[in-house]
């Protein structure tokens, strides 16, 4: 029996998962990654600490699987996209890695917005811009830490840095280049876009672009000693987590709609061309096989639930973990519409990228009174993420006959039924777990010859575990609340700039 390892480096966790030839998970390990915030709004990581955490999860996953490392046939890595992991000529980090939630470049983005350059940038890249994309971070470094450029040999993404530590090779793939961003039509880095955004001077630090499914290196002897892997084990280029999650959930055909209900709520549609509708919004990422992923994200996905529980509390189980089943049983007794309380779930400091663009937008509860309870507020959180998903898909051209829901939130039957009722389409839940790791493991499996093609591998690893049909009465109820939600977000949009100006004055 041969095995595959998929590594999924998330915003807050790094996971290593061992899969067998039938696509079954036989070993898994995860470890939290420390987020460094030396200044408000900054989101950094110590690259060495993240690599050591990755090493430990690989060792632990192999141990849990009870296999010999020599039976691992291939390895793939997926990770959060954007940001900048910069190394010098000796392969050492020049500074802490900057990750996609970082907002230090927000003032530069505001300058670009005022100059009208965002439209030109979208025309080249097919991507709306946010402060934590690679070119915005490089523009900030040009202005505030210019000495970094003189030390830099390569600007890597998170997965590319981990793969560099694993193999010693420097490269990236088309999906991560999409979020640098690059020229989506030509599939290359864009010096023109770099100059447009203020990130000039970094062209020769951009790594070679290699297909996501290519075997781009082998585990080095040094990495083998740290991870427990066997030196010479093949490693593929891998891809960004947004693409890996869709592949791991079984998505591969144009027209398929998938929502990853994770830290960000990624509302994705697979397309066979570089579609840019609606203009100026969301992301367009390259996928293996010449396809593309059109994404209108709610950047505040389950981070909204985390924020609510961290600050307002909830029910915990005997082990001290959040007891979502118990909390949902209570929330289920609250009427649809949360007794008139609605939430605009824009709590991520990255702001809103879809279905409108406003990096300054923030969230708000509406409709509270002295009769409002925590259960009302919590139900409003659940409903808000369903409303925002419908809001994003309605902005995309064409309709969806069915929506695949994956990610941590998809494990909730209560929430899945709510998504069906709000979005008015059947919701299917994939059997695939750890979809980010599964996606790159599938690609690696094809690369090393375990499966003849991706579709065969996906058939092994994913099927439909549950299907939720819209309830006509619930859908009719939610229609009215959704209309109010839409009106509210339009009203609150008008306050974003004013709020930002006031905060700027206070800061000054």
VOGU-3710 file (C-alpha; in Angstrom, 3 decimals, decimal comma):
1> xxxxxxxxxx> 0,000/0,000/0,000  1,271/3,432/-0,970  0,365/6,588/0,891  0,166/10,306/0,224  0,656/13,251/2,554  -1,299/16,464/2,142  -0,133/19,485/4,142  -2,610/22,327/4,676  -1,055/25,482/6,133  -3,992/27,596/7,259
11> xxxxxxxxxx> -4,133/31,088/8,712  -4,159/29,776/12,268  -3,336/26,050/11,976  -0,977/23,781/10,068  -2,226/20,246/9,352  -0,596/17,157/7,919  -2,833/14,327/6,736  -1,883/10,830/5,522  -4,176/9,273/2,890  -4,120/5,723/1,550
21> xxxxxxxxxx> -4,661/4,642/-2,079  -8,421/4,527/-1,505  -8,403/8,149/-0,388  -9,078/7,330/3,260  -7,546/9,431/6,024  -5,321/7,150/8,088  -3,346/9,689/10,088  -3,657/13,369/10,877  -1,999/15,965/13,059  -2,493/19,681/13,468
31> xxxxxxxxxx> -0,839/22,438/15,437  -1,759/26,043/16,042  0,507/28,663/14,504  1,304/31,727/16,581  0,106/35,006/15,090  2,415/37,952/15,756  0,956/41,470/15,911  3,778/43,913/16,647  1,402/46,748/15,735  -2,410/46,945/15,609
41> xxxxxxxxxx> -3,700/45,429/12,384  -0,466/43,573/11,598  -0,583/39,808/11,046  2,833/38,155/10,926  4,402/34,743/11,544  7,865/33,576/12,468  8,740/31,441/9,395  11,052/29,166/11,375  8,393/28,513/14,022  5,828/27,713/11,328
51> xxxxxxxxxx> 8,245/25,308/9,627  8,992/23,533/12,907  5,253/23,206/13,571  4,870/21,700/10,095  7,693/19,217/10,813  6,037/18,080/14,027  2,662/17,531/12,332  4,278/15,441/9,572  6,010/13,249/12,149  2,859/12,891/14,236
61> xxxxxxxxxx> 0,620/12,119/11,246  2,963/9,354/10,067  3,102/7,969/13,592  -0,664/8,027/13,980  -1,078/6,299/10,621  1,237/3,543/11,820  3,094/3,381/8,509  6,690/3,403/7,393  7,801/6,724/5,931  9,216/4,786/2,979
71> xxxxxxxxxx> 5,652/3,961/1,887  4,836/7,653/1,319  4,701/7,994/-2,472  4,214/11,747/-2,765  3,570/14,991/-0,901  1,520/18,080/-1,715  1,252/21,384/0,128  -1,608/23,890/0,169  -1,620/27,136/2,133  -3,283/30,484/2,581
81> xxxxxxxxxx> -2,522/32,815/-0,288  -1,143/36,350/-0,533  1,222/37,910/1,972  4,996/37,706/1,606  7,521/35,146/2,884  10,833/36,706/1,869  14,163/34,835/1,939  17,759/35,910/1,305  20,475/34,247/-0,778  21,135/31,765/2,044
91> xxxxxxxxxx> 17,466/30,846/2,254  17,007/32,613/5,589  13,928/34,763/6,248  14,713/38,447/5,786  11,949/39,386/8,236  8,817/37,869/9,718  6,344/36,622/7,138  3,406/38,930/6,454  0,101/37,075/5,953  -3,054/37,910/4,031
101> xxxxxxxxxx> -5,160/39,301/6,957  -2,535/42,035/7,505  -3,929/45,551/7,040  -0,817/47,742/7,211  -1,120/48,563/3,494  -4,672/49,856/3,846  -3,644/53,548/3,475  -1,813/52,685/0,240  -4,884/50,890/-1,036  -7,004/53,924/-0,215
111> xxxxxxxxxx> -4,605/56,055/-2,278  -4,983/53,654/-5,216  -8,743/53,757/-4,914  -8,720/57,525/-5,107  -6,479/57,471/-8,197  -8,700/55,110/-10,190  -5,953/52,484/-10,539  -8,025/49,687/-9,038  -9,977/49,277/-12,284  -6,769/48,923/-14,282
121> xxxxxxxxxx> -5,405/46,431/-11,782  -8,585/44,349/-12,022  -8,409/44,363/-15,808  -4,933/42,804/-15,658  -5,435/40,369/-12,802  -9,153/39,624/-12,567  -8,788/40,210/-8,833  -10,098/42,811/-6,479  -7,355/44,119/-4,225  -6,977/43,876/-0,469
131> xxxxxxxxxx> -4,224/45,097/1,857  -2,723/41,642/2,408  -2,039/40,644/-1,201  1,628/40,236/-2,062  2,093/43,335/-4,225  0,470/45,600/-1,626  2,804/44,228/1,049  5,793/44,812/-1,237  4,580/48,341/-1,944  4,420/48,968/1,802
141> xxxxxxxxxx> 7,928/47,575/2,245  9,202/49,835/-0,539  7,889/52,810/1,368  8,604/51,820/4,984  11,308/49,111/4,994  13,289/49,663/1,758  16,296/47,798/3,162  14,339/44,521/2,876  14,535/44,625/-0,933  18,331/44,767/-0,946
151> xxxxxxxxxx> 18,483/41,573/1,132  15,798/39,614/-0,695  16,434/36,756/-3,121  12,850/35,472/-3,446  9,314/36,432/-2,474  7,376/33,272/-1,672  3,866/32,340/-0,665  3,272/30,341/2,507  3,120/26,979/0,715  6,155/27,857/-1,395
161> xxxxxxxxxx> 8,186/28,621/1,720  7,268/25,292/3,339  8,065/23,470/0,112  11,386/25,306/-0,091  12,225/24,063/3,399  11,155/20,567/2,378  13,064/20,391/-0,920  15,447/23,350/-1,197  13,816/24,414/-4,484  12,309/27,834/-5,219
171> xxxxxxxxxx> 9,136/27,951/-7,330  5,473/28,880/-7,219  2,330/27,799/-9,049  -0,344/29,567/-11,155  -2,942/29,645/-8,360  -0,681/31,543/-5,945  0,436/33,871/-8,739  -3,238/34,704/-9,219  -3,237/36,300/-5,773  0,098/38,114/-6,004
181> xxxxxxxxxx> -1,651/39,093/-8,315  -0,261/38,522/-11,795  -1,528/38,700/-15,360  -4,354/36,137/-15,293  -4,709/35,969/-19,083  -1,027/35,318/-19,753  -0,466/33,290/-16,576  2,665/35,233/-15,624  3,923/37,774/-13,104  3,073/41,318/-14,172
191> xxxxxxxxxx> 5,784/44,006/-13,913  3,198/46,505/-15,158  0,884/45,673/-12,276  3,760/45,874/-9,797  4,569/49,422/-10,949  0,885/50,347/-10,923  0,586/49,329/-7,251  3,901/50,779/-6,070  5,734/47,433/-5,827  8,342/48,091/-8,507
201> xxxxxxxxxx> 11,856/46,686/-8,169  10,909/43,141/-7,132  10,681/41,509/-10,579  13,800/39,372/-10,230  12,661/38,139/-6,798  9,513/36,576/-8,203  9,912/32,773/-8,373  9,559/30,588/-11,442  5,980/29,479/-12,142  5,515/25,702/-12,375
211> xxxxxxxxxx> 2,288/23,764/-12,830  0,468/22,872/-9,615  0,641/19,171/-10,507  4,344/19,024/-11,410  6,839/17,067/-9,328  9,043/20,028/-8,567  11,448/18,523/-6,055  12,264/15,814/-3,535  12,536/15,781/0,230  16,067/16,823/1,127
221> xxxxxxxxxx> 18,228/14,922/3,582  18,055/17,848/6,007  14,237/17,971/5,822  14,071/14,182/6,145  15,903/14,403/9,474  13,456/17,037/10,709  10,216/15,489/9,481  10,783/11,743/9,597  10,197/11,499/5,855  12,530/9,605/3,531
231> xxxxxxxxxx> 14,947/11,713/1,500  14,019/11,619/-2,175  10,233/11,443/-1,639  8,583/13,346/-4,542  6,955/16,717/-3,781  4,571/18,513/-6,146  4,339/22,272/-6,568  0,940/22,331/-4,857  -1,568/25,171/-4,904  -3,326/27,830/-2,888
241> xxxxxxxxxx> -5,816/26,649/-0,294  -8,832/28,108/-2,084  -8,172/25,888/-5,099  -7,102/22,881/-3,014  -10,313/22,979/-0,964  -12,485/22,907/-4,079  -10,536/19,984/-5,565  -10,626/18,133/-2,254  -14,404/18,587/-2,063  -14,772/16,919/-5,462
251> xxxxxxxxxx> -15,089/20,021/-7,636  -13,529/19,928/-11,089  -16,182/20,706/-13,707  -17,243/24,146/-14,984  -20,545/25,262/-13,473  -20,022/23,582/-10,120  -20,609/25,863/-7,126  -18,790/25,281/-3,849  -18,809/27,287/-0,645  -15,981/26,692/1,794
261> xxxxxxxxxx> -17,404/27,658/5,161  -14,101/28,355/6,851  -12,238/31,352/8,267  -13,217/33,140/5,081  -16,441/32,059/3,411  -15,243/31,338/-0,130  -18,174/31,268/-2,544  -16,689/29,664/-5,637  -17,803/28,849/-9,153  -15,629/26,753/-11,487
271> xxxxxxxxxx> -15,374/28,338/-14,938  -13,524/27,442/-18,134  -12,380/30,960/-19,020  -11,030/34,059/-17,298  -14,443/35,535/-16,505  -14,451/38,894/-14,750  -18,121/39,323/-13,893  -19,019/41,185/-11,770  -16,246/43,671/-12,612  -13,931/44,865/-9,877
281> xxxxxxxxxx> -15,034/42,287/-7,303  -13,715/39,058/-5,855  -10,981/36,772/-7,108  -10,105/34,774/-10,199  -7,669/31,922/-9,528  -6,047/29,525/-11,955  -6,820/25,827/-11,402  -5,068/22,721/-12,733  -6,352/21,535/-16,106  -6,809/24,992/-17,622
291> xxxxxxxxxx> -9,856/25,879/-15,513  -10,428/28,839/-13,244  -12,112/29,521/-9,949  -14,280/32,621/-9,716  -14,678/33,536/-6,063  -16,820/36,157/-4,386  -15,729/35,797/-0,761  -17,167/36,915/2,497  -13,824/37,501/4,199  -15,640/37,150/7,530
301> xxxxxxxxxx> -16,586/33,473/7,508  -16,352/31,372/10,663  -14,062/34,061/12,034  -17,387/35,785/12,792  -18,499/32,870/14,971  -15,077/32,760/16,646  -15,285/36,472/17,390  -18,778/36,151/18,840  -17,941/33,207/21,103  -14,650/34,716/22,251
311> xxxxxxxxxx> -16,349/37,920/23,358  -19,906/36,877/24,255  -19,339/33,289/25,384  -21,274/30,101/24,780  -21,801/26,543/26,012  -18,733/24,391/26,562  -18,480/20,600/26,879  -16,786/18,662/29,667  -13,410/19,073/27,963  -13,831/22,851/27,820
321> xxxxxxxxxx> -14,402/22,995/24,060  -17,294/24,838/22,442  -20,357/22,551/22,361  -21,877/23,575/19,044  -24,578/20,905/19,139  -25,881/22,159/22,483  -25,684/25,774/21,342  -27,542/25,011/18,119  -30,305/23,241/20,031  -30,885/26,461/21,951
331> xxxxxxxxxx> -30,569/28,690/18,910  -33,069/26,481/17,052  -35,768/27,507/19,530  -35,306/31,141/18,471  -37,587/32,076/15,552  -36,224/32,637/12,049  -35,045/36,197/11,756  -33,654/36,042/15,321  -36,629/37,993/16,649  -35,715/40,947/14,467
341> xxxxxxxxxx> -31,942/40,984/15,029  -29,693/41,006/11,961  -25,942/41,043/11,696  -23,790/42,478/8,937  -20,925/39,978/9,339  -18,083/42,224/8,298  -15,761/41,686/11,266  -12,580/40,907/9,324  -10,256/43,905/9,239  -9,718/43,184/5,528
351> xxxxxxxxxx> -13,182/44,673/4,988  -15,578/43,585/2,248  -14,490/42,310/-1,170  -17,881/41,044/-2,401  -20,621/41,597/-3,406  -19,337/45,179/-3,138  -15,849/46,521/-2,548  -15,065/48,436/0,629  -11,974/47,537/2,674  -13,170/50,010/5,311
361> xxxxxxxxxx> -16,541/48,318/5,851  -17,204/46,823/9,274  -20,007/44,795/10,829  -22,981/45,741/12,940  -25,879/44,213/14,848  -29,249/45,782/14,041  -32,604/45,487/15,778  -31,585/44,864/19,389  -33,705/45,736/22,411  -33,706/44,944/26,128
371> xxxxxxxxxx> -35,476/41,695/25,154  -32,558/40,562/22,999  -30,673/37,555/24,369  -27,363/35,965/23,518  -29,301/33,236/21,685  -30,855/35,880/19,436  -27,440/37,299/18,659  -25,974/33,880/17,996  -28,799/32,931/15,636  -28,174/36,216/13,836
381> xxxxxxxxxx> -24,543/35,121/13,342  -25,623/31,818/11,766  -28,146/33,551/9,518  -25,785/36,354/8,490  -23,266/33,966/6,943  -26,048/32,274/4,971  -27,354/35,670/3,806  -23,869/36,779/2,752  -23,346/33,578/0,732  -26,580/34,108/-1,175
391> xxxxxxxxxx> -25,653/37,762/-1,649  -22,351/36,781/-3,272  -23,741/34,065/-5,554  -26,521/36,359/-6,760  -23,827/38,779/-7,944  -22,262/36,103/-10,185  -23,563/35,513/-13,712  -25,794/32,477/-14,118  -27,547/30,498/-11,425  -26,725/27,468/-9,304
401> xxxxxxxxxx> -28,839/24,303/-9,291  -27,059/22,922/-6,259  -24,424/24,200/-3,828  -21,726/22,026/-2,241  -20,919/23,122/1,280  -17,602/22,197/2,833  -15,278/23,433/5,542  -15,676/23,182/9,303  -19,117/24,779/9,338  -20,471/22,176/6,896
411> xxxxxxxxxx> -20,470/19,587/9,683  -23,509/21,298/11,202  -26,814/19,852/9,933  -28,608/22,833/11,496  -26,510/25,295/9,527  -26,626/23,300/6,276  -30,444/23,307/6,353  -30,398/27,035/7,020  -28,167/27,553/3,965  -30,649/25,564/1,847
421> xxxxxxxxxx> -33,571/27,606/3,130  -31,853/30,983/2,707  -30,147/30,269/-0,637  -33,225/28,439/-2,003  -31,137/25,644/-3,568  -30,318/22,099/-2,434  -27,189/21,884/-0,295  -24,960/18,820/-0,596  -22,252/17,904/1,881  -19,152/16,147/0,624
431> xxxxxxxxxx> -17,834/13,134/2,508  -14,346/14,519/2,001  -12,701/15,794/5,156  -9,621/17,965/5,420  -10,370/19,154/1,897  -7,320/21,407/1,600  -4,936/18,566/2,407  -7,038/16,152/0,340  -6,900/18,445/-2,701  -3,108/18,539/-2,896
441> xxxxxxxxxx> -2,835/14,860/-1,963  -5,109/14,053/-4,916  -2,937/16,088/-7,256  0,170/14,378/-5,877  -1,479/10,968/-6,330  -1,991/11,631/-10,023  1,561/12,979/-10,387  3,137/9,809/-8,936  0,817/7,447/-10,809  -1,521/6,216/-8,069
451> xxxxxxxxxx> -4,530/7,428/-10,100  -4,665/7,993/-13,867  -6,425/11,341/-13,551  -7,931/13,728/-11,023  -11,517/12,574/-11,573  -10,574/8,992/-10,643  -8,879/10,171/-7,475  -11,819/12,381/-6,527  -14,209/9,458/-6,982  -12,119/7,595/-4,419
461> xxxxxxxxxx> -12,097/10,373/-1,850  -15,405/12,206/-2,024  -19,092/11,527/-2,403  -22,269/13,110/-1,072  -22,815/12,369/2,615  -25,986/14,439/3,013  -28,392/16,538/0,969  -30,642/19,284/2,328  -33,642/20,491/0,340  -35,069/23,983/0,869
471> xxxxxxxxxx> -38,153/24,067/3,076  -40,762/26,215/1,254  -42,155/27,799/4,427  -38,716/28,568/5,842  -37,541/29,962/2,501  -40,556/32,281/2,320  -39,810/33,500/5,848  -36,144/34,079/5,111  -36,922/35,918/1,879  -38,305/38,848/3,860
481> xxxxxxxxxx> -35,384/38,922/6,267  -32,900/38,642/3,411  -34,473/41,656/1,710  -33,989/43,656/4,915  -30,413/42,387/5,180  -29,698/43,691/1,675  -31,201/47,082/2,500  -29,167/47,285/5,691  -25,854/46,573/4,037  -26,557/49,252/1,440
491> xxxxxxxxxx> -27,352/51,778/4,187  -24,321/50,928/6,312  -22,018/51,154/3,300  -22,589/54,890/3,340  -20,950/55,203/6,747  -17,656/53,407/6,008  -15,714/56,375/4,686  -16,963/58,679/7,435  -16,038/56,167/10,131  -12,591/55,773/8,590
501> xxxxxxxx> -12,061/59,527/8,559  -13,034/59,811/12,227  -10,680/57,008/13,182  -7,931/58,710/11,200  -8,457/61,950/13,069  -8,440/60,189/16,418  -5,221/58,419/15,463  -3,620/61,684/14,408
//
